[in-house]
């Protein structure tokens, strides 16, 4: 396979992984907000979900090297 094809699939995988991380982060934020029994772990899961979303947005915005 040529190098152009490899770069295309790496870029596609990077975008899909970023989208997946954003979706997982949004679901985590939703369930963290509606679950009242987390107690001290609410902050932990809130920060973790925001971290997932930030990494996902970063993966969507970054341009891969050519």
LUMNURO-661775 format. One record per atom (N, C-alpha, C): residue number from 0; chain; atom name; z, y, x. Coordinates in Angstrom, 1 decimal, padded with zeros to 4 digits, always signed. Example, Ala and Ser with C-alpha at 12.3 -4.5 7.8 and 13.67 -1.06 7.14 Angstrom:
BEGIN
<pt><vexdo>0</vexdo><lovo>A</lovo><fidren>N</fidren><Z>+007.8</Z><Y>-005.7</Y><X>+013.2</X></pt>
<pt><vexdo>0</vexdo><lovo>A</lovo><fidren>CA</fidren><Z>+007.8</Z><Y>-004.5</Y><X>+012.3</X></pt>
<pt><vexdo>0</vexdo><lovo>A</lovo><fidren>C</fidren><Z>+007.8</Z><Y>-003.3</Y><X>+013.2</X></pt>
<pt><vexdo>1</vexdo><lovo>A</lovo><fidren>N</fidren><Z>+007.1</Z><Y>-002.2</Y><X>+012.8</X></pt>
<pt><vexdo>1</vexdo><lovo>A</lovo><fidren>CA</fidren><Z>+007.1</Z><Y>-001.1</Y><X>+013.7</X></pt>
<pt><vexdo>1</vexdo><lovo>A</lovo><fidren>C</fidren><Z>+007.9</Z><Y>+000.0</Y><X>+012.9</X></pt>
//
This chain:
BEGIN
<pt><vexdo>0</vexdo><lovo>A</lovo><fidren>N</fidren><Z>+000.0</Z><Y>-001.2</Y><X>+000.9</X></pt>
<pt><vexdo>0</vexdo><lovo>A</lovo><fidren>CA</fidren><Z>+000.0</Z><Y>+000.0</Y><X>+000.0</X></pt>
<pt><vexdo>0</vexdo><lovo>A</lovo><fidren>C</fidren><Z>+000.0</Z><Y>+001.2</Y><X>+000.9</X></pt>
<pt><vexdo>1</vexdo><lovo>A</lovo><fidren>N</fidren><Z>-000.7</Z><Y>+002.2</Y><X>+000.5</X></pt>
<pt><vexdo>1</vexdo><lovo>A</lovo><fidren>CA</fidren><Z>-000.8</Z><Y>+003.5</Y><X>+001.3</X></pt>
<pt><vexdo>1</vexdo><lovo>A</lovo><fidren>C</fidren><Z>+000.5</Z><Y>+004.3</Y><X>+001.2</X></pt>
<pt><vexdo>2</vexdo><lovo>A</lovo><fidren>N</fidren><Z>+000.6</Z><Y>+005.2</Y><X>+002.2</X></pt>
<pt><vexdo>2</vexdo><lovo>A</lovo><fidren>CA</fidren><Z>+001.8</Z><Y>+006.0</Y><X>+002.2</X></pt>
<pt><vexdo>2</vexdo><lovo>A</lovo><fidren>C</fidren><Z>+001.9</Z><Y>+007.0</Y><X>+001.0</X></pt>
<pt><vexdo>3</vexdo><lovo>A</lovo><fidren>N</fidren><Z>+000.8</Z><Y>+007.4</Y><X>+000.5</X></pt>
<pt><vexdo>3</vexdo><lovo>A</lovo><fidren>CA</fidren><Z>+000.9</Z><Y>+008.3</Y><X>-000.7</X></pt>
<pt><vexdo>3</vexdo><lovo>A</lovo><fidren>C</fidren><Z>+001.5</Z><Y>+007.5</Y><X>-001.9</X></pt>
<pt><vexdo>4</vexdo><lovo>A</lovo><fidren>N</fidren><Z>+001.1</Z><Y>+006.3</Y><X>-002.1</X></pt>
<pt><vexdo>4</vexdo><lovo>A</lovo><fidren>CA</fidren><Z>+001.7</Z><Y>+005.5</Y><X>-003.1</X></pt>
<pt><vexdo>4</vexdo><lovo>A</lovo><fidren>C</fidren><Z>+003.2</Z><Y>+005.3</Y><X>-003.0</X></pt>
<pt><vexdo>5</vexdo><lovo>A</lovo><fidren>N</fidren><Z>+003.6</Z><Y>+005.1</Y><X>-001.7</X></pt>
<pt><vexdo>5</vexdo><lovo>A</lovo><fidren>CA</fidren><Z>+005.0</Z><Y>+004.9</Y><X>-001.5</X></pt>
<pt><vexdo>5</vexdo><lovo>A</lovo><fidren>C</fidren><Z>+005.8</Z><Y>+006.2</Y><X>-001.8</X></pt>
<pt><vexdo>6</vexdo><lovo>A</lovo><fidren>N</fidren><Z>+005.3</Z><Y>+007.3</Y><X>-001.5</X></pt>
<pt><vexdo>6</vexdo><lovo>A</lovo><fidren>CA</fidren><Z>+005.9</Z><Y>+008.6</Y><X>-001.7</X></pt>
<pt><vexdo>6</vexdo><lovo>A</lovo><fidren>C</fidren><Z>+006.0</Z><Y>+008.8</Y><X>-003.2</X></pt>
<pt><vexdo>7</vexdo><lovo>A</lovo><fidren>N</fidren><Z>+005.0</Z><Y>+008.4</Y><X>-004.0</X></pt>
<pt><vexdo>7</vexdo><lovo>A</lovo><fidren>CA</fidren><Z>+005.0</Z><Y>+008.6</Y><X>-005.4</X></pt>
<pt><vexdo>7</vexdo><lovo>A</lovo><fidren>C</fidren><Z>+006.1</Z><Y>+007.8</Y><X>-006.0</X></pt>
<pt><vexdo>8</vexdo><lovo>A</lovo><fidren>N</fidren><Z>+006.2</Z><Y>+006.6</Y><X>-005.6</X></pt>
<pt><vexdo>8</vexdo><lovo>A</lovo><fidren>CA</fidren><Z>+007.3</Z><Y>+005.7</Y><X>-006.2</X></pt>
<pt><vexdo>8</vexdo><lovo>A</lovo><fidren>C</fidren><Z>+008.7</Z><Y>+006.1</Y><X>-005.8</X></pt>
<pt><vexdo>9</vexdo><lovo>A</lovo><fidren>N</fidren><Z>+008.8</Z><Y>+006.6</Y><X>-004.6</X></pt>
<pt><vexdo>9</vexdo><lovo>A</lovo><fidren>CA</fidren><Z>+010.1</Z><Y>+007.2</Y><X>-004.2</X></pt>
<pt><vexdo>9</vexdo><lovo>A</lovo><fidren>C</fidren><Z>+010.5</Z><Y>+008.4</Y><X>-005.0</X></pt>
<pt><vexdo>10</vexdo><lovo>A</lovo><fidren>N</fidren><Z>+009.5</Z><Y>+009.3</Y><X>-005.2</X></pt>
<pt><vexdo>10</vexdo><lovo>A</lovo><fidren>CA</fidren><Z>+009.8</Z><Y>+010.5</Y><X>-006.0</X></pt>
<pt><vexdo>10</vexdo><lovo>A</lovo><fidren>C</fidren><Z>+010.1</Z><Y>+010.1</Y><X>-007.5</X></pt>
<pt><vexdo>11</vexdo><lovo>A</lovo><fidren>N</fidren><Z>+009.3</Z><Y>+009.2</Y><X>-008.0</X></pt>
<pt><vexdo>11</vexdo><lovo>A</lovo><fidren>CA</fidren><Z>+009.6</Z><Y>+008.7</Y><X>-009.4</X></pt>
<pt><vexdo>11</vexdo><lovo>A</lovo><fidren>C</fidren><Z>+011.0</Z><Y>+008.1</Y><X>-009.5</X></pt>
<pt><vexdo>12</vexdo><lovo>A</lovo><fidren>N</fidren><Z>+011.3</Z><Y>+007.3</Y><X>-008.6</X></pt>
<pt><vexdo>12</vexdo><lovo>A</lovo><fidren>CA</fidren><Z>+012.7</Z><Y>+006.6</Y><X>-008.6</X></pt>
<pt><vexdo>12</vexdo><lovo>A</lovo><fidren>C</fidren><Z>+013.8</Z><Y>+007.7</Y><X>-008.5</X></pt>
<pt><vexdo>13</vexdo><lovo>A</lovo><fidren>N</fidren><Z>+013.5</Z><Y>+008.7</Y><X>-007.7</X></pt>
<pt><vexdo>13</vexdo><lovo>A</lovo><fidren>CA</fidren><Z>+014.5</Z><Y>+009.7</Y><X>-007.5</X></pt>
<pt><vexdo>13</vexdo><lovo>A</lovo><fidren>C</fidren><Z>+014.7</Z><Y>+010.5</Y><X>-008.8</X></pt>
<pt><vexdo>14</vexdo><lovo>A</lovo><fidren>N</fidren><Z>+013.6</Z><Y>+010.8</Y><X>-009.5</X></pt>
<pt><vexdo>14</vexdo><lovo>A</lovo><fidren>CA</fidren><Z>+013.7</Z><Y>+011.6</Y><X>-010.7</X></pt>
<pt><vexdo>14</vexdo><lovo>A</lovo><fidren>C</fidren><Z>+014.4</Z><Y>+010.7</Y><X>-011.8</X></pt>
<pt><vexdo>15</vexdo><lovo>A</lovo><fidren>N</fidren><Z>+014.0</Z><Y>+009.4</Y><X>-011.9</X></pt>
<pt><vexdo>15</vexdo><lovo>A</lovo><fidren>CA</fidren><Z>+014.6</Z><Y>+008.6</Y><X>-012.9</X></pt>
<pt><vexdo>15</vexdo><lovo>A</lovo><fidren>C</fidren><Z>+016.1</Z><Y>+008.4</Y><X>-012.7</X></pt>
<pt><vexdo>16</vexdo><lovo>A</lovo><fidren>N</fidren><Z>+016.5</Z><Y>+008.3</Y><X>-011.4</X></pt>
<pt><vexdo>16</vexdo><lovo>A</lovo><fidren>CA</fidren><Z>+017.9</Z><Y>+008.1</Y><X>-011.1</X></pt>
<pt><vexdo>16</vexdo><lovo>A</lovo><fidren>C</fidren><Z>+018.7</Z><Y>+009.4</Y><X>-011.4</X></pt>
<pt><vexdo>17</vexdo><lovo>A</lovo><fidren>N</fidren><Z>+018.1</Z><Y>+010.6</Y><X>-011.2</X></pt>
<pt><vexdo>17</vexdo><lovo>A</lovo><fidren>CA</fidren><Z>+018.7</Z><Y>+011.8</Y><X>-011.5</X></pt>
<pt><vexdo>17</vexdo><lovo>A</lovo><fidren>C</fidren><Z>+018.9</Z><Y>+012.0</Y><X>-013.1</X></pt>
<pt><vexdo>18</vexdo><lovo>A</lovo><fidren>N</fidren><Z>+017.9</Z><Y>+011.6</Y><X>-013.8</X></pt>
<pt><vexdo>18</vexdo><lovo>A</lovo><fidren>CA</fidren><Z>+018.0</Z><Y>+011.6</Y><X>-015.3</X></pt>
<pt><vexdo>18</vexdo><lovo>A</lovo><fidren>C</fidren><Z>+019.0</Z><Y>+010.6</Y><X>-015.8</X></pt>
<pt><vexdo>19</vexdo><lovo>A</lovo><fidren>N</fidren><Z>+019.1</Z><Y>+009.5</Y><X>-015.2</X></pt>
<pt><vexdo>19</vexdo><lovo>A</lovo><fidren>CA</fidren><Z>+020.1</Z><Y>+008.5</Y><X>-015.5</X></pt>
<pt><vexdo>19</vexdo><lovo>A</lovo><fidren>C</fidren><Z>+021.5</Z><Y>+009.0</Y><X>-015.3</X></pt>
<pt><vexdo>20</vexdo><lovo>A</lovo><fidren>N</fidren><Z>+021.7</Z><Y>+009.7</Y><X>-014.1</X></pt>
<pt><vexdo>20</vexdo><lovo>A</lovo><fidren>CA</fidren><Z>+023.0</Z><Y>+010.2</Y><X>-013.8</X></pt>
<pt><vexdo>20</vexdo><lovo>A</lovo><fidren>C</fidren><Z>+023.4</Z><Y>+011.3</Y><X>-014.8</X></pt>
<pt><vexdo>21</vexdo><lovo>A</lovo><fidren>N</fidren><Z>+022.5</Z><Y>+012.2</Y><X>-015.2</X></pt>
<pt><vexdo>21</vexdo><lovo>A</lovo><fidren>CA</fidren><Z>+022.7</Z><Y>+013.2</Y><X>-016.1</X></pt>
<pt><vexdo>21</vexdo><lovo>A</lovo><fidren>C</fidren><Z>+023.2</Z><Y>+012.6</Y><X>-017.5</X></pt>
<pt><vexdo>22</vexdo><lovo>A</lovo><fidren>N</fidren><Z>+022.5</Z><Y>+011.6</Y><X>-017.9</X></pt>
<pt><vexdo>22</vexdo><lovo>A</lovo><fidren>CA</fidren><Z>+022.8</Z><Y>+010.9</Y><X>-019.2</X></pt>
<pt><vexdo>22</vexdo><lovo>A</lovo><fidren>C</fidren><Z>+024.2</Z><Y>+010.3</Y><X>-019.1</X></pt>
<pt><vexdo>23</vexdo><lovo>A</lovo><fidren>N</fidren><Z>+024.5</Z><Y>+009.6</Y><X>-018.0</X></pt>
<pt><vexdo>23</vexdo><lovo>A</lovo><fidren>CA</fidren><Z>+025.8</Z><Y>+008.9</Y><X>-017.8</X></pt>
<pt><vexdo>23</vexdo><lovo>A</lovo><fidren>C</fidren><Z>+026.9</Z><Y>+010.0</Y><X>-017.8</X></pt>
<pt><vexdo>24</vexdo><lovo>A</lovo><fidren>N</fidren><Z>+026.7</Z><Y>+011.1</Y><X>-017.1</X></pt>
<pt><vexdo>24</vexdo><lovo>A</lovo><fidren>CA</fidren><Z>+027.6</Z><Y>+012.2</Y><X>-017.0</X></pt>
<pt><vexdo>24</vexdo><lovo>A</lovo><fidren>C</fidren><Z>+027.9</Z><Y>+012.8</Y><X>-018.4</X></pt>
<pt><vexdo>25</vexdo><lovo>A</lovo><fidren>N</fidren><Z>+026.8</Z><Y>+013.0</Y><X>-019.2</X></pt>
<pt><vexdo>25</vexdo><lovo>A</lovo><fidren>CA</fidren><Z>+027.0</Z><Y>+013.6</Y><X>-020.5</X></pt>
<pt><vexdo>25</vexdo><lovo>A</lovo><fidren>C</fidren><Z>+027.8</Z><Y>+012.6</Y><X>-021.4</X></pt>
<pt><vexdo>26</vexdo><lovo>A</lovo><fidren>N</fidren><Z>+027.5</Z><Y>+011.3</Y><X>-021.3</X></pt>
<pt><vexdo>26</vexdo><lovo>A</lovo><fidren>CA</fidren><Z>+028.3</Z><Y>+010.3</Y><X>-022.1</X></pt>
<pt><vexdo>26</vexdo><lovo>A</lovo><fidren>C</fidren><Z>+029.8</Z><Y>+010.3</Y><X>-021.7</X></pt>
<pt><vexdo>27</vexdo><lovo>A</lovo><fidren>N</fidren><Z>+030.0</Z><Y>+010.4</Y><X>-020.4</X></pt>
<pt><vexdo>27</vexdo><lovo>A</lovo><fidren>CA</fidren><Z>+031.4</Z><Y>+010.4</Y><X>-019.9</X></pt>
<pt><vexdo>27</vexdo><lovo>A</lovo><fidren>C</fidren><Z>+032.1</Z><Y>+011.7</Y><X>-020.4</X></pt>
<pt><vexdo>28</vexdo><lovo>A</lovo><fidren>N</fidren><Z>+031.4</Z><Y>+012.8</Y><X>-020.4</X></pt>
<pt><vexdo>28</vexdo><lovo>A</lovo><fidren>CA</fidren><Z>+032.1</Z><Y>+014.1</Y><X>-020.8</X></pt>
<pt><vexdo>28</vexdo><lovo>A</lovo><fidren>C</fidren><Z>+032.4</Z><Y>+013.9</Y><X>-022.3</X></pt>
<pt><vexdo>29</vexdo><lovo>A</lovo><fidren>N</fidren><Z>+031.5</Z><Y>+013.4</Y><X>-023.1</X></pt>
<pt><vexdo>29</vexdo><lovo>A</lovo><fidren>CA</fidren><Z>+031.7</Z><Y>+013.2</Y><X>-024.5</X></pt>
<pt><vexdo>29</vexdo><lovo>A</lovo><fidren>C</fidren><Z>+032.9</Z><Y>+012.3</Y><X>-024.8</X></pt>
<pt><vexdo>30</vexdo><lovo>A</lovo><fidren>N</fidren><Z>+033.0</Z><Y>+011.2</Y><X>-024.2</X></pt>
<pt><vexdo>30</vexdo><lovo>A</lovo><fidren>CA</fidren><Z>+034.1</Z><Y>+010.3</Y><X>-024.4</X></pt>
<pt><vexdo>30</vexdo><lovo>A</lovo><fidren>C</fidren><Z>+035.4</Z><Y>+010.7</Y><X>-023.9</X></pt>
<pt><vexdo>31</vexdo><lovo>A</lovo><fidren>N</fidren><Z>+035.3</Z><Y>+011.5</Y><X>-022.8</X></pt>
<pt><vexdo>31</vexdo><lovo>A</lovo><fidren>CA</fidren><Z>+036.6</Z><Y>+012.1</Y><X>-022.2</X></pt>
<pt><vexdo>31</vexdo><lovo>A</lovo><fidren>C</fidren><Z>+037.1</Z><Y>+013.1</Y><X>-023.2</X></pt>
<pt><vexdo>32</vexdo><lovo>A</lovo><fidren>N</fidren><Z>+036.2</Z><Y>+013.9</Y><X>-023.8</X></pt>
<pt><vexdo>32</vexdo><lovo>A</lovo><fidren>CA</fidren><Z>+036.7</Z><Y>+015.0</Y><X>-024.7</X></pt>
<pt><vexdo>32</vexdo><lovo>A</lovo><fidren>C</fidren><Z>+037.2</Z><Y>+014.4</Y><X>-026.0</X></pt>
<pt><vexdo>33</vexdo><lovo>A</lovo><fidren>N</fidren><Z>+036.7</Z><Y>+013.3</Y><X>-026.5</X></pt>
<pt><vexdo>33</vexdo><lovo>A</lovo><fidren>CA</fidren><Z>+037.1</Z><Y>+012.8</Y><X>-027.8</X></pt>
<pt><vexdo>33</vexdo><lovo>A</lovo><fidren>C</fidren><Z>+038.3</Z><Y>+011.8</Y><X>-027.7</X></pt>
<pt><vexdo>34</vexdo><lovo>A</lovo><fidren>N</fidren><Z>+038.5</Z><Y>+011.3</Y><X>-026.5</X></pt>
<pt><vexdo>34</vexdo><lovo>A</lovo><fidren>CA</fidren><Z>+039.6</Z><Y>+010.3</Y><X>-026.4</X></pt>
<pt><vexdo>34</vexdo><lovo>A</lovo><fidren>C</fidren><Z>+040.9</Z><Y>+011.1</Y><X>-026.0</X></pt>
<pt><vexdo>35</vexdo><lovo>A</lovo><fidren>N</fidren><Z>+041.9</Z><Y>+010.9</Y><X>-026.8</X></pt>
<pt><vexdo>35</vexdo><lovo>A</lovo><fidren>CA</fidren><Z>+043.2</Z><Y>+011.6</Y><X>-026.6</X></pt>
<pt><vexdo>35</vexdo><lovo>A</lovo><fidren>C</fidren><Z>+044.2</Z><Y>+010.8</Y><X>-025.8</X></pt>
<pt><vexdo>36</vexdo><lovo>A</lovo><fidren>N</fidren><Z>+043.9</Z><Y>+009.5</Y><X>-025.6</X></pt>
<pt><vexdo>36</vexdo><lovo>A</lovo><fidren>CA</fidren><Z>+044.9</Z><Y>+008.7</Y><X>-024.9</X></pt>
<pt><vexdo>36</vexdo><lovo>A</lovo><fidren>C</fidren><Z>+044.7</Z><Y>+008.5</Y><X>-023.4</X></pt>
<pt><vexdo>37</vexdo><lovo>A</lovo><fidren>N</fidren><Z>+044.0</Z><Y>+009.4</Y><X>-022.8</X></pt>
<pt><vexdo>37</vexdo><lovo>A</lovo><fidren>CA</fidren><Z>+043.8</Z><Y>+009.3</Y><X>-021.4</X></pt>
<pt><vexdo>37</vexdo><lovo>A</lovo><fidren>C</fidren><Z>+044.9</Z><Y>+009.9</Y><X>-020.6</X></pt>
<pt><vexdo>38</vexdo><lovo>A</lovo><fidren>N</fidren><Z>+045.6</Z><Y>+010.8</Y><X>-021.1</X></pt>
<pt><vexdo>38</vexdo><lovo>A</lovo><fidren>CA</fidren><Z>+046.8</Z><Y>+011.4</Y><X>-020.4</X></pt>
<pt><vexdo>38</vexdo><lovo>A</lovo><fidren>C</fidren><Z>+046.4</Z><Y>+012.1</Y><X>-019.2</X></pt>
<pt><vexdo>39</vexdo><lovo>A</lovo><fidren>N</fidren><Z>+047.0</Z><Y>+011.7</Y><X>-018.1</X></pt>
<pt><vexdo>39</vexdo><lovo>A</lovo><fidren>CA</fidren><Z>+046.7</Z><Y>+012.3</Y><X>-016.8</X></pt>
<pt><vexdo>39</vexdo><lovo>A</lovo><fidren>C</fidren><Z>+045.3</Z><Y>+012.1</Y><X>-016.2</X></pt>
<pt><vexdo>40</vexdo><lovo>A</lovo><fidren>N</fidren><Z>+044.6</Z><Y>+011.1</Y><X>-016.8</X></pt>
<pt><vexdo>40</vexdo><lovo>A</lovo><fidren>CA</fidren><Z>+043.3</Z><Y>+010.7</Y><X>-016.3</X></pt>
<pt><vexdo>40</vexdo><lovo>A</lovo><fidren>C</fidren><Z>+042.2</Z><Y>+011.6</Y><X>-016.9</X></pt>
<pt><vexdo>41</vexdo><lovo>A</lovo><fidren>N</fidren><Z>+042.5</Z><Y>+012.5</Y><X>-017.8</X></pt>
<pt><vexdo>41</vexdo><lovo>A</lovo><fidren>CA</fidren><Z>+041.5</Z><Y>+013.3</Y><X>-018.4</X></pt>
<pt><vexdo>41</vexdo><lovo>A</lovo><fidren>C</fidren><Z>+040.8</Z><Y>+014.2</Y><X>-017.4</X></pt>
<pt><vexdo>42</vexdo><lovo>A</lovo><fidren>N</fidren><Z>+041.6</Z><Y>+014.8</Y><X>-016.5</X></pt>
<pt><vexdo>42</vexdo><lovo>A</lovo><fidren>CA</fidren><Z>+041.0</Z><Y>+015.7</Y><X>-015.5</X></pt>
<pt><vexdo>42</vexdo><lovo>A</lovo><fidren>C</fidren><Z>+040.2</Z><Y>+014.8</Y><X>-014.5</X></pt>
<pt><vexdo>43</vexdo><lovo>A</lovo><fidren>N</fidren><Z>+040.6</Z><Y>+013.7</Y><X>-014.2</X></pt>
<pt><vexdo>43</vexdo><lovo>A</lovo><fidren>CA</fidren><Z>+039.9</Z><Y>+012.8</Y><X>-013.3</X></pt>
<pt><vexdo>43</vexdo><lovo>A</lovo><fidren>C</fidren><Z>+038.5</Z><Y>+012.5</Y><X>-013.8</X></pt>
<pt><vexdo>44</vexdo><lovo>A</lovo><fidren>N</fidren><Z>+038.5</Z><Y>+012.0</Y><X>-015.1</X></pt>
<pt><vexdo>44</vexdo><lovo>A</lovo><fidren>CA</fidren><Z>+037.2</Z><Y>+011.6</Y><X>-015.7</X></pt>
<pt><vexdo>44</vexdo><lovo>A</lovo><fidren>C</fidren><Z>+036.3</Z><Y>+012.8</Y><X>-016.0</X></pt>
<pt><vexdo>45</vexdo><lovo>A</lovo><fidren>N</fidren><Z>+036.9</Z><Y>+014.0</Y><X>-016.3</X></pt>
<pt><vexdo>45</vexdo><lovo>A</lovo><fidren>CA</fidren><Z>+036.2</Z><Y>+015.2</Y><X>-016.5</X></pt>
<pt><vexdo>45</vexdo><lovo>A</lovo><fidren>C</fidren><Z>+035.4</Z><Y>+015.6</Y><X>-015.2</X></pt>
<pt><vexdo>46</vexdo><lovo>A</lovo><fidren>N</fidren><Z>+036.2</Z><Y>+015.6</Y><X>-014.1</X></pt>
<pt><vexdo>46</vexdo><lovo>A</lovo><fidren>CA</fidren><Z>+035.6</Z><Y>+016.0</Y><X>-012.8</X></pt>
<pt><vexdo>46</vexdo><lovo>A</lovo><fidren>C</fidren><Z>+034.5</Z><Y>+015.0</Y><X>-012.4</X></pt>
<pt><vexdo>47</vexdo><lovo>A</lovo><fidren>N</fidren><Z>+034.8</Z><Y>+013.7</Y><X>-012.6</X></pt>
<pt><vexdo>47</vexdo><lovo>A</lovo><fidren>CA</fidren><Z>+033.8</Z><Y>+012.6</Y><X>-012.3</X></pt>
<pt><vexdo>47</vexdo><lovo>A</lovo><fidren>C</fidren><Z>+032.5</Z><Y>+012.8</Y><X>-013.1</X></pt>
<pt><vexdo>48</vexdo><lovo>A</lovo><fidren>N</fidren><Z>+032.6</Z><Y>+013.1</Y><X>-014.3</X></pt>
<pt><vexdo>48</vexdo><lovo>A</lovo><fidren>CA</fidren><Z>+031.4</Z><Y>+013.2</Y><X>-015.1</X></pt>
<pt><vexdo>48</vexdo><lovo>A</lovo><fidren>C</fidren><Z>+030.6</Z><Y>+014.5</Y><X>-014.7</X></pt>
<pt><vexdo>49</vexdo><lovo>A</lovo><fidren>N</fidren><Z>+031.3</Z><Y>+015.6</Y><X>-014.4</X></pt>
<pt><vexdo>49</vexdo><lovo>A</lovo><fidren>CA</fidren><Z>+030.6</Z><Y>+016.8</Y><X>-014.0</X></pt>
<pt><vexdo>49</vexdo><lovo>A</lovo><fidren>C</fidren><Z>+030.0</Z><Y>+016.5</Y><X>-012.6</X></pt>
<pt><vexdo>50</vexdo><lovo>A</lovo><fidren>N</fidren><Z>+030.6</Z><Y>+015.7</Y><X>-011.8</X></pt>
<pt><vexdo>50</vexdo><lovo>A</lovo><fidren>CA</fidren><Z>+030.0</Z><Y>+015.4</Y><X>-010.5</X></pt>
<pt><vexdo>50</vexdo><lovo>A</lovo><fidren>C</fidren><Z>+028.7</Z><Y>+014.6</Y><X>-010.7</X></pt>
<pt><vexdo>51</vexdo><lovo>A</lovo><fidren>N</fidren><Z>+028.8</Z><Y>+013.6</Y><X>-011.6</X></pt>
<pt><vexdo>51</vexdo><lovo>A</lovo><fidren>CA</fidren><Z>+027.5</Z><Y>+012.9</Y><X>-011.9</X></pt>
<pt><vexdo>51</vexdo><lovo>A</lovo><fidren>C</fidren><Z>+026.4</Z><Y>+013.8</Y><X>-012.4</X></pt>
<pt><vexdo>52</vexdo><lovo>A</lovo><fidren>N</fidren><Z>+026.8</Z><Y>+014.7</Y><X>-013.3</X></pt>
<pt><vexdo>52</vexdo><lovo>A</lovo><fidren>CA</fidren><Z>+025.7</Z><Y>+015.6</Y><X>-013.8</X></pt>
<pt><vexdo>52</vexdo><lovo>A</lovo><fidren>C</fidren><Z>+025.2</Z><Y>+016.5</Y><X>-012.7</X></pt>
<pt><vexdo>53</vexdo><lovo>A</lovo><fidren>N</fidren><Z>+026.0</Z><Y>+017.0</Y><X>-011.8</X></pt>
<pt><vexdo>53</vexdo><lovo>A</lovo><fidren>CA</fidren><Z>+025.6</Z><Y>+017.9</Y><X>-010.8</X></pt>
<pt><vexdo>53</vexdo><lovo>A</lovo><fidren>C</fidren><Z>+024.6</Z><Y>+017.2</Y><X>-009.8</X></pt>
<pt><vexdo>54</vexdo><lovo>A</lovo><fidren>N</fidren><Z>+025.0</Z><Y>+015.9</Y><X>-009.4</X></pt>
<pt><vexdo>54</vexdo><lovo>A</lovo><fidren>CA</fidren><Z>+024.1</Z><Y>+015.1</Y><X>-008.6</X></pt>
<pt><vexdo>54</vexdo><lovo>A</lovo><fidren>C</fidren><Z>+022.8</Z><Y>+014.8</Y><X>-009.3</X></pt>
<pt><vexdo>55</vexdo><lovo>A</lovo><fidren>N</fidren><Z>+022.9</Z><Y>+014.5</Y><X>-010.6</X></pt>
<pt><vexdo>55</vexdo><lovo>A</lovo><fidren>CA</fidren><Z>+021.6</Z><Y>+014.3</Y><X>-011.3</X></pt>
<pt><vexdo>55</vexdo><lovo>A</lovo><fidren>C</fidren><Z>+020.7</Z><Y>+015.5</Y><X>-011.3</X></pt>
<pt><vexdo>56</vexdo><lovo>A</lovo><fidren>N</fidren><Z>+021.2</Z><Y>+016.6</Y><X>-011.6</X></pt>
<pt><vexdo>56</vexdo><lovo>A</lovo><fidren>CA</fidren><Z>+020.4</Z><Y>+017.9</Y><X>-011.6</X></pt>
<pt><vexdo>56</vexdo><lovo>A</lovo><fidren>C</fidren><Z>+019.9</Z><Y>+018.1</Y><X>-010.2</X></pt>
<pt><vexdo>57</vexdo><lovo>A</lovo><fidren>N</fidren><Z>+020.7</Z><Y>+017.9</Y><X>-009.2</X></pt>
<pt><vexdo>57</vexdo><lovo>A</lovo><fidren>CA</fidren><Z>+020.2</Z><Y>+018.1</Y><X>-007.8</X></pt>
<pt><vexdo>57</vexdo><lovo>A</lovo><fidren>C</fidren><Z>+019.0</Z><Y>+017.1</Y><X>-007.5</X></pt>
<pt><vexdo>58</vexdo><lovo>A</lovo><fidren>N</fidren><Z>+019.1</Z><Y>+015.9</Y><X>-008.0</X></pt>
<pt><vexdo>58</vexdo><lovo>A</lovo><fidren>CA</fidren><Z>+018.0</Z><Y>+014.9</Y><X>-007.7</X></pt>
<pt><vexdo>58</vexdo><lovo>A</lovo><fidren>C</fidren><Z>+016.8</Z><Y>+015.3</Y><X>-008.5</X></pt>
<pt><vexdo>59</vexdo><lovo>A</lovo><fidren>N</fidren><Z>+016.9</Z><Y>+016.0</Y><X>-009.7</X></pt>
<pt><vexdo>59</vexdo><lovo>A</lovo><fidren>CA</fidren><Z>+015.7</Z><Y>+016.4</Y><X>-010.4</X></pt>
<pt><vexdo>59</vexdo><lovo>A</lovo><fidren>C</fidren><Z>+015.1</Z><Y>+017.6</Y><X>-009.8</X></pt>
<pt><vexdo>60</vexdo><lovo>A</lovo><fidren>N</fidren><Z>+015.9</Z><Y>+018.5</Y><X>-009.2</X></pt>
<pt><vexdo>60</vexdo><lovo>A</lovo><fidren>CA</fidren><Z>+015.3</Z><Y>+019.7</Y><X>-008.7</X></pt>
<pt><vexdo>60</vexdo><lovo>A</lovo><fidren>C</fidren><Z>+014.8</Z><Y>+019.7</Y><X>-007.2</X></pt>
<pt><vexdo>61</vexdo><lovo>A</lovo><fidren>N</fidren><Z>+015.3</Z><Y>+018.7</Y><X>-006.5</X></pt>
<pt><vexdo>61</vexdo><lovo>A</lovo><fidren>CA</fidren><Z>+014.9</Z><Y>+018.7</Y><X>-005.1</X></pt>
<pt><vexdo>61</vexdo><lovo>A</lovo><fidren>C</fidren><Z>+013.5</Z><Y>+018.1</Y><X>-004.9</X></pt>
<pt><vexdo>62</vexdo><lovo>A</lovo><fidren>N</fidren><Z>+012.8</Z><Y>+018.7</Y><X>-004.0</X></pt>
<pt><vexdo>62</vexdo><lovo>A</lovo><fidren>CA</fidren><Z>+011.4</Z><Y>+018.1</Y><X>-003.7</X></pt>
<pt><vexdo>62</vexdo><lovo>A</lovo><fidren>C</fidren><Z>+011.5</Z><Y>+017.2</Y><X>-002.5</X></pt>
<pt><vexdo>63</vexdo><lovo>A</lovo><fidren>N</fidren><Z>+010.9</Z><Y>+016.0</Y><X>-002.7</X></pt>
<pt><vexdo>63</vexdo><lovo>A</lovo><fidren>CA</fidren><Z>+011.0</Z><Y>+015.0</Y><X>-001.6</X></pt>
<pt><vexdo>63</vexdo><lovo>A</lovo><fidren>C</fidren><Z>+010.0</Z><Y>+015.5</Y><X>-000.4</X></pt>
<pt><vexdo>64</vexdo><lovo>A</lovo><fidren>N</fidren><Z>+010.4</Z><Y>+015.1</Y><X>+000.8</X></pt>
<pt><vexdo>64</vexdo><lovo>A</lovo><fidren>CA</fidren><Z>+009.5</Z><Y>+015.5</Y><X>+001.9</X></pt>
<pt><vexdo>64</vexdo><lovo>A</lovo><fidren>C</fidren><Z>+008.2</Z><Y>+014.7</Y><X>+001.8</X></pt>
<pt><vexdo>65</vexdo><lovo>A</lovo><fidren>N</fidren><Z>+007.2</Z><Y>+015.3</Y><X>+002.3</X></pt>
<pt><vexdo>65</vexdo><lovo>A</lovo><fidren>CA</fidren><Z>+005.9</Z><Y>+014.6</Y><X>+002.3</X></pt>
<pt><vexdo>65</vexdo><lovo>A</lovo><fidren>C</fidren><Z>+005.5</Z><Y>+014.1</Y><X>+003.6</X></pt>
//
